Amino acid sequence: MNRRIVLCHLCAALLLITQACSNDDESGNGEDDATVESISTLGGSNNDSGRAIVATQDGGYAILGYTQSNDGDITDKQDSSFDYWLIKFNVDDTMEWQRTYGGSQDDRGRDIIQTSDGGYAILGLSFSSDGDVNSNEGLQDYWLAKLSPSGDIQWQKTFGYSGADSGISVIETNDNGFLLSGILDVTASGGEGNTSRLLNRHAGGDYWVLKLNGLGDIEWSQYFGGNFTDTPEGVVQTEDNGFIIAGGSDSNDTDISSNKGSYDFWVIRLSATGVLIWEKSFGGDQIDEARAIAASADGNYIVVGDTRSNNLDVSNNKGGADLWLIKISPEGNLIWENTLGGSNFDVGRSLKIRENGNLLLAGSSRSSDIDVSKNQGQNDAWILETNSDGTLLWEKSFGGSNIDFAYAITELSNGTIISTGDTSSIDGDIEENKGFSDMLIVKINY
């Protein structure tokens, strides 16, 4: 082979290597077009947190969380008990209004949706039976409030029994009603909580699902689980008007047929009337907990959470815990799975599917290697985007030397990404801390 041919082969090889490195940068944690526009905090002198976010019909967004403060940025609260805290922003990030809701005890907002009439529904837990809360059946109850577009309470309802019952997720259903999911303390309820069956085989906390009409009246309620801890975290409505609910379970009896480890992703599908169609467990022999679910454009479903396993359904654990993504079919079959993270503990808490099919994810990270570019303290808020197959496109972490967490993420109509959580830092990326912990808001543009 002459010298000219050898040089041509070498040039071709170098070109291929250069292209491969460039492609790796585009699909990994290299440079990207996502720009952090702002990192801000809101709160007072006590504990404040953002737990859920919704893009609003006017191009803005609303954040629901809770506050213990009655000073600083909180303007309508007199005592130091926990209350729901709702803030409405316009598209330019200007606060339009804020409200606190609750009574004299511990009330914490967990989920928010904008309803078809332009108002809002907010769900969480409540220990109160005064103020905005008209009743309490036990230790704590689901508390759901339907709000006007300006945040006034139009009606509110509590649901629960004598134990610790906690509302976690709410969606508006296709018939303009609501579906709530959360935890029922079945031991304390004595088996009550099902409208069509009375089961005393369960114990502890179960998935508790309530279908309401548009005025908040119960059409049916059912609980599902086993004799240990079962916690639902996300719900979607299916094309046949049923529901798929994802969470975590460490039970191996009653409704759970194939537990694989200490905790598993546990996903159930219900009919429109609350009948259990199927249930599936996903994970390995360690702790695996699902935190959110979303419907993909191809008719399947994406579930995100975290895993400490490295066997069975989990193919590639990178550290103590990883963010774990799975895609499942409407029949509950595993299509693909992927882990993201570094050598320490990394978790996923929220999922939003973009218009282009990419996945926006939010959670936290203690790592600074592999899929995570930096860590500034004990725990950083972590925001990622993957393609539709779960391959990492970019990631960014935010925080200081203390604990910083992202719990929710959304995309506005103009393509801006907003994430919320909380922070107890006052250094690094966090310029101001007003109390023990503050609501954290991160804005990213392309």
C-alpha positions as CSV (number, residue, x, y, z in Angstrom):
1,M,0.0,0.0,0.0
2,N,1.5,3.3,-1.0
3,R,1.9,6.4,1.2
4,R,-1.0,8.3,-0.4
5,I,-3.5,5.5,0.3
6,V,-2.2,5.2,3.9
7,L,-2.6,8.9,4.5
8,C,-6.2,8.8,3.0
9,H,-7.1,6.0,5.4
10,L,-5.7,7.9,8.3
11,C,-7.6,11.1,7.4
12,A,-10.8,9.1,7.1
13,A,-10.3,7.5,10.5
14,L,-9.6,10.9,12.1
15,L,-12.8,12.3,10.5
16,L,-14.9,9.4,11.9
17,I,-13.4,9.9,15.4
18,T,-14.0,13.6,15.3
19,Q,-17.6,13.1,14.2
20,A,-18.2,10.5,17.0
21,C,-16.8,12.8,19.7
22,S,-19.0,15.6,18.4
23,N,-22.1,13.4,18.5
24,D,-21.2,12.3,22.0
25,D,-21.1,15.9,23.1
26,E,-24.5,16.6,21.5
27,S,-26.2,13.6,23.3
28,G,-24.3,13.8,26.6
29,N,-23.6,16.4,29.1
30,G,-21.5,18.6,27.0
31,E,-22.3,22.1,25.6
32,D,-25.9,22.8,24.7
33,D,-28.2,25.6,23.8
34,A,-30.1,25.5,27.1
35,T,-29.3,28.7,29.0
36,V,-30.0,29.4,32.7
37,E,-31.8,32.7,32.7
38,S,-32.5,33.0,36.4
39,I,-32.3,31.2,39.8
40,S,-34.5,32.8,42.4
41,T,-35.9,32.2,45.9
42,L,-39.1,33.2,47.6
43,G,-40.1,32.7,51.3
44,G,-39.9,34.0,54.8
45,S,-38.1,33.2,58.0
46,N,-39.4,29.6,58.4
47,N,-39.8,26.7,55.9
48,D,-41.1,27.3,52.4
49,S,-41.2,24.9,49.5
50,G,-42.4,24.7,45.9
51,R,-43.9,21.2,45.2
52,A,-45.9,21.5,41.9
53,I,-46.0,23.7,38.9
54,V,-48.5,24.2,36.0
55,A,-48.2,26.1,32.8
56,T,-51.2,28.4,32.5
57,Q,-53.5,29.2,29.6
58,D,-52.3,32.8,29.4
59,G,-48.7,31.7,28.8
60,G,-47.6,32.1,32.5
61,Y,-47.4,29.6,35.3
62,A,-48.5,28.9,38.8
63,I,-46.6,27.2,41.6
64,L,-48.1,25.4,44.5
65,G,-46.2,24.4,47.7
66,Y,-46.4,25.2,51.3
67,T,-45.2,27.9,53.7
68,Q,-44.6,28.0,57.5
69,S,-43.6,31.7,57.3
70,N,-45.8,34.7,58.0
71,D,-43.3,37.3,56.9
72,G,-40.9,38.0,53.9
73,D,-42.7,37.3,50.7
74,I,-45.8,35.8,52.4
75,T,-48.3,38.6,52.8
76,D,-51.6,37.1,53.9
77,K,-50.7,34.7,56.8
78,Q,-50.8,35.4,60.5
79,D,-49.5,32.3,62.3
80,S,-46.5,29.9,61.9
81,S,-48.5,26.7,61.0
82,F,-48.0,25.2,57.6
83,D,-50.4,26.4,54.8
84,Y,-50.8,25.7,51.1
85,W,-49.0,28.5,49.2
86,L,-50.0,29.3,45.6
87,I,-48.2,31.9,43.5
88,K,-49.4,33.0,40.0
89,F,-46.8,34.5,37.5
90,N,-47.3,35.9,34.1
91,V,-45.1,35.0,31.1
92,D,-42.6,37.7,32.1
93,D,-42.1,36.1,35.6
94,T,-44.0,39.0,37.3
95,M,-45.9,37.8,40.3
96,E,-49.6,38.6,39.6
97,W,-50.9,37.3,42.9
98,Q,-50.3,34.9,45.8
99,R,-52.5,33.2,48.3
100,T,-52.2,30.9,51.3
101,Y,-54.9,28.4,52.2
102,G,-55.5,26.3,55.2
103,G,-56.4,26.4,58.9
104,S,-54.6,26.6,62.2
105,Q,-52.8,23.2,61.9
106,D,-50.5,21.6,59.4
107,D,-51.7,21.9,55.7
108,R,-49.3,21.2,52.8
109,G,-50.1,21.6,49.1
110,R,-48.8,18.8,46.9
111,D,-50.4,19.1,43.4
112,I,-52.0,21.7,41.2
113,I,-53.8,21.7,37.8
114,Q,-55.4,24.5,35.8
115,T,-59.0,23.4,35.1
116,S,-60.9,23.8,31.8
117,D,-62.8,26.9,33.1
118,G,-59.5,28.8,33.7
119,G,-59.5,28.2,37.5
120,Y,-57.3,25.8,39.5
121,A,-57.6,22.7,41.6
122,I,-55.1,22.2,44.5
123,L,-54.6,19.0,46.5
124,G,-52.5,18.0,49.5
125,L,-53.0,17.1,53.1
126,S,-54.6,18.8,56.0
127,F,-54.7,18.4,59.8
128,S,-57.0,21.4,60.2
129,S,-60.8,21.7,60.7
130,D,-61.0,25.5,60.8
131,G,-60.1,28.5,58.6
132,D,-60.5,27.4,55.0
133,V,-60.9,23.7,55.9
134,N,-64.4,22.8,57.0
135,S,-63.8,19.3,58.5
136,N,-61.2,16.8,59.5
137,E,-62.0,13.1,60.0
138,G,-58.7,12.0,61.6
139,L,-55.0,12.6,61.9
140,Q,-54.8,14.1,58.4
141,D,-57.0,14.1,55.3
142,Y,-56.9,14.8,51.6
143,W,-57.8,18.4,51.2
144,L,-59.0,19.5,47.7
145,A,-59.9,23.1,46.9
146,K,-61.4,24.4,43.6
147,L,-60.3,27.9,42.9
148,S,-61.4,30.7,40.5
149,P,-58.9,32.1,38.0
150,S,-57.9,34.7,40.6
151,G,-57.4,32.2,43.4
152,D,-60.7,32.6,45.3
153,I,-62.0,29.3,46.8
154,Q,-65.2,28.2,45.0
155,W,-65.6,25.0,46.9
156,Q,-63.4,22.7,49.0
157,K,-63.7,19.1,50.2
158,T,-61.8,16.8,52.7
159,F,-61.6,13.1,52.3
160,G,-60.3,10.6,54.8
161,Y,-60.9,8.5,57.9
162,S,-59.3,8.4,61.4
163,G,-55.7,7.8,60.2
164,A,-53.0,9.6,58.1
165,D,-54.6,10.0,54.7
166,S,-52.6,12.2,52.2
167,G,-53.6,13.5,48.8
168,I,-50.7,13.5,46.3
169,S,-52.0,13.8,42.7
170,V,-55.0,15.4,41.0
171,I,-56.1,15.4,37.3
172,E,-59.2,16.8,35.6
173,T,-61.0,14.0,33.9
174,N,-62.5,13.9,30.4
175,D,-66.0,14.4,31.9
176,N,-64.9,17.6,33.7
177,G,-64.7,15.8,37.0
178,F,-61.5,15.0,39.0
179,L,-59.5,12.0,39.9
180,L,-57.5,12.1,43.1
181,S,-54.8,9.6,44.2
182,G,-52.8,9.4,47.4
183,I,-52.4,7.3,50.5
184,L,-55.1,5.8,52.6
185,D,-54.3,4.5,56.1
186,V,-56.3,1.3,55.7
187,T,-55.5,0.0,59.2
188,A,-57.1,3.2,60.7
189,S,-60.0,3.2,58.3
190,G,-60.9,-0.4,59.3
191,G,-61.2,-1.4,55.7
192,E,-63.4,1.6,54.7
193,G,-62.5,3.5,51.5
194,N,-63.9,1.3,48.8
195,T,-67.4,2.1,47.5
196,S,-67.8,-1.4,45.9
197,R,-66.0,-3.8,48.3
198,L,-65.0,-4.0,51.9
199,L,-61.5,-5.6,52.3
200,N,-59.8,-6.0,55.6
201,R,-56.9,-7.9,54.2
202,H,-54.9,-4.7,53.7
203,A,-52.9,-2.9,56.3
204,G,-50.8,0.2,56.4
205,G,-50.9,2.7,53.6
206,D,-52.5,1.9,50.2
207,Y,-53.0,3.6,46.9
208,W,-56.4,5.4,47.4
209,V,-58.2,6.6,44.3
210,L,-61.3,8.8,44.3
211,K,-63.3,9.8,41.2
212,L,-65.2,13.0,41.8
213,N,-67.8,14.9,39.7
214,G,-67.2,18.5,38.8
215,L,-68.5,19.7,42.2
216,G,-66.3,17.4,44.2
217,D,-68.8,14.7,45.1
218,I,-67.5,11.2,45.2
219,E,-68.6,8.9,42.3
220,W,-66.4,6.0,43.4
221,S,-63.4,5.3,45.5
222,Q,-61.1,2.3,45.7
223,Y,-57.9,1.4,47.4
224,F,-55.2,-1.0,46.1
225,G,-52.1,-2.5,47.7
226,G,-50.8,-5.0,50.2
227,N,-49.9,-5.2,53.8
228,F,-46.9,-2.9,53.7
229,T,-46.3,0.5,52.2
230,D,-47.8,1.5,48.9
231,T,-47.5,5.1,47.7
232,P,-49.0,6.4,44.4
233,E,-47.2,9.4,42.9
234,G,-48.6,10.1,39.5
235,V,-51.7,9.4,37.4
236,V,-52.8,9.7,33.8
237,Q,-56.1,9.1,32.1
238,T,-56.1,6.6,29.3
239,E,-57.9,6.8,25.9
240,D,-60.7,4.5,27.1
241,N,-61.3,6.9,30.1
242,G,-59.6,4.6,32.5
243,F,-56.5,5.4,34.5
244,I,-52.9,4.4,35.0
245,I,-51.2,5.1,38.4
246,A,-47.5,4.8,39.2
247,G,-45.8,4.8,42.5
248,G,-43.8,2.5,44.8
249,S,-44.6,-0.6,46.8
250,D,-42.8,-2.9,49.2
251,S,-45.7,-5.2,49.5
252,N,-45.8,-8.8,48.1
253,D,-49.4,-9.8,48.8
254,T,-53.1,-8.9,48.2
255,D,-53.1,-6.8,45.0
256,I,-49.3,-7.1,44.3
257,S,-48.4,-10.3,42.5
258,S,-44.8,-10.0,41.5
259,N,-42.7,-7.9,43.9
260,K,-39.1,-8.0,42.8
261,G,-37.2,-6.4,45.7
262,S,-37.4,-4.2,48.7
263,Y,-39.4,-1.5,46.9
264,D,-40.6,-1.6,43.3
265,F,-42.1,0.7,40.7
266,W,-45.7,-0.4,41.1
267,V,-48.0,0.5,38.2
268,I,-51.7,-0.2,38.1
269,R,-54.4,0.2,35.4
270,L,-58.0,0.9,36.3
271,S,-61.2,0.9,34.3
272,A,-63.3,4.1,34.1
273,T,-65.2,2.8,37.1
274,G,-62.2,1.9,39.2
275,V,-61.9,-1.8,38.5
276,L,-58.3,-3.2,38.6
277,I,-57.4,-4.3,35.0
278,W,-53.7,-5.1,35.6
279,E,-50.8,-4.4,38.0
280,K,-47.1,-4.7,37.3
281,S,-43.9,-4.4,39.3
282,F,-40.7,-3.1,37.8
283,G,-37.2,-3.0,39.4
284,G,-34.5,-5.1,40.9
285,D,-33.8,-6.5,44.3
286,Q,-33.2,-3.1,46.0
287,I,-35.2,0.0,46.5
288,D,-37.0,1.3,43.3
289,E,-39.7,4.0,43.6
290,A,-41.7,5.7,40.8
291,R,-42.4,9.4,41.2
292,A,-44.2,10.5,38.0
293,I,-45.9,9.2,34.8
294,A,-46.8,10.8,31.5
295,A,-48.4,9.6,28.3
296,S,-46.2,9.7,25.2
297,A,-47.4,10.6,21.7
298,D,-47.0,7.0,20.5
299,G,-49.7,5.8,22.9
300,N,-47.3,4.4,25.5
301,Y,-46.3,5.7,28.9
302,I,-43.1,7.1,30.5
303,V,-42.4,6.6,34.2
304,V,-39.6,8.2,36.2
305,G,-38.3,7.6,39.7
306,D,-35.1,6.3,41.1
307,T,-33.4,2.9,41.6
308,R,-30.7,1.4,43.9
309,S,-30.9,-1.9,42.0
310,N,-28.5,-3.3,39.4
311,N,-30.3,-6.5,38.3
312,L,-33.6,-7.8,36.9
313,D,-35.2,-4.9,35.1
314,V,-32.4,-2.5,35.9
315,S,-29.5,-2.9,33.5
316,N,-26.9,-0.3,34.5
317,N,-26.7,1.2,38.0
318,K,-24.1,3.9,38.0
319,G,-23.9,4.7,41.7
320,G,-25.7,4.6,45.1
321,A,-29.0,5.5,43.4
322,D,-29.9,6.6,39.9
323,L,-32.7,8.4,38.2
324,W,-34.5,5.6,36.4
325,L,-36.7,6.0,33.3
326,I,-38.9,3.3,31.9
327,K,-41.3,3.1,29.0
328,I,-44.3,0.8,29.2
329,S,-47.1,-0.2,26.8
330,P,-50.8,0.2,27.6
331,E,-50.7,-3.4,28.7
332,G,-47.9,-2.8,31.2
333,N,-45.1,-4.4,29.2
334,L,-41.6,-2.9,29.6
335,I,-40.4,-1.4,26.3
336,W,-37.1,0.1,27.4
337,E,-35.4,1.4,30.5
338,N,-32.4,3.7,31.2
339,T,-30.5,4.9,34.2
340,L,-29.0,8.4,34.6
341,G,-26.7,9.7,37.3
342,G,-23.3,9.5,38.8
343,S,-21.5,7.5,41.4
344,N,-23.5,8.9,44.3
345,F,-27.2,9.3,44.9
346,D,-29.4,10.8,42.1
347,V,-33.2,10.8,41.9
348,G,-36.0,11.8,39.6
349,R,-39.1,13.5,40.9
350,S,-40.9,15.1,37.9
351,L,-41.5,14.4,34.2
352,K,-42.8,16.6,31.4
353,I,-43.0,15.5,27.8
354,R,-42.2,18.3,25.4
355,E,-44.0,19.1,22.1
356,N,-41.1,17.4,20.2
357,G,-41.3,14.2,22.3
358,N,-38.2,14.9,24.4
359,L,-38.5,14.4,28.2
360,L,-37.9,17.1,30.7
361,L,-36.9,15.7,34.2
362,A,-36.3,17.2,37.6
363,G,-34.9,15.8,40.8
364,S,-31.7,16.0,42.8
365,S,-28.1,14.8,42.6
366,R,-25.2,14.2,45.0
367,S,-22.9,13.2,42.2
368,S,-20.4,15.2,40.0
369,D,-19.4,12.6,37.5
370,I,-20.8,10.4,34.6
371,D,-24.1,12.1,33.7
372,V,-23.8,14.9,36.3
373,S,-21.5,17.9,35.6
374,K,-21.1,19.4,39.0
375,N,-22.2,19.2,42.7
376,Q,-21.8,22.1,45.0
377,G,-23.0,20.7,48.3
378,Q,-24.9,18.0,50.1
379,N,-27.6,17.8,47.4
380,D,-28.2,19.9,44.3
381,A,-31.4,20.5,42.3
382,W,-31.0,18.7,39.0
383,I,-32.7,19.3,35.7
384,L,-32.3,17.2,32.6
385,E,-33.6,16.7,29.0
386,T,-33.5,13.4,27.2
387,N,-34.7,12.4,23.7
388,S,-37.8,10.2,23.4
389,D,-35.7,7.1,24.0
390,G,-34.3,8.3,27.3
391,T,-30.8,9.3,26.0
392,L,-29.4,12.3,27.8
393,L,-29.2,15.5,25.8
394,W,-28.2,18.0,28.5
395,E,-28.3,18.4,32.3
396,K,-27.8,21.2,34.8
397,S,-27.5,21.2,38.5
398,F,-28.1,24.1,40.9
399,G,-27.5,24.8,44.5
400,G,-25.1,25.6,47.3
401,S,-23.4,23.9,50.2
402,N,-26.7,22.7,51.8
403,I,-29.7,20.7,50.5
404,D,-31.3,21.9,47.3
405,F,-34.1,20.0,45.5
406,A,-36.2,20.2,42.4
407,Y,-39.6,18.7,42.7
408,A,-41.5,19.8,39.6
409,I,-40.9,21.0,36.0
410,T,-42.9,22.3,33.1
411,E,-42.6,24.0,29.7
412,L,-44.4,27.3,28.9
413,S,-46.0,27.9,25.6
414,N,-43.0,30.0,24.5
415,G,-40.6,27.1,25.1
416,T,-39.3,28.4,28.4
417,I,-38.6,25.7,31.1
418,I,-39.6,26.4,34.7
419,S,-38.7,24.2,37.6
420,T,-39.5,24.6,41.3
421,G,-38.4,23.0,44.6
422,D,-36.6,24.3,47.7
423,T,-33.2,25.2,49.0
424,S,-31.6,25.7,52.4
425,S,-28.3,27.1,50.9
426,I,-27.1,30.6,50.9
427,D,-24.0,30.3,48.7
428,G,-23.1,28.9,45.3
429,D,-26.0,29.5,42.9
430,I,-28.2,30.7,45.7
431,E,-27.8,34.4,46.2
432,E,-30.5,34.8,48.9
433,N,-31.9,32.7,51.6
434,K,-34.7,34.2,53.7
435,G,-35.2,31.4,56.3
436,F,-34.7,27.8,57.0
437,S,-35.7,26.8,53.5
438,D,-37.0,28.8,50.6
439,M,-39.0,28.1,47.5
440,L,-36.6,27.6,44.6
441,I,-37.5,28.7,41.0
442,V,-35.2,28.0,38.1
443,K,-35.8,29.4,34.6
444,I,-34.1,28.0,31.5
445,N,-34.3,29.3,27.9
446,Y,-33.2,28.0,24.6
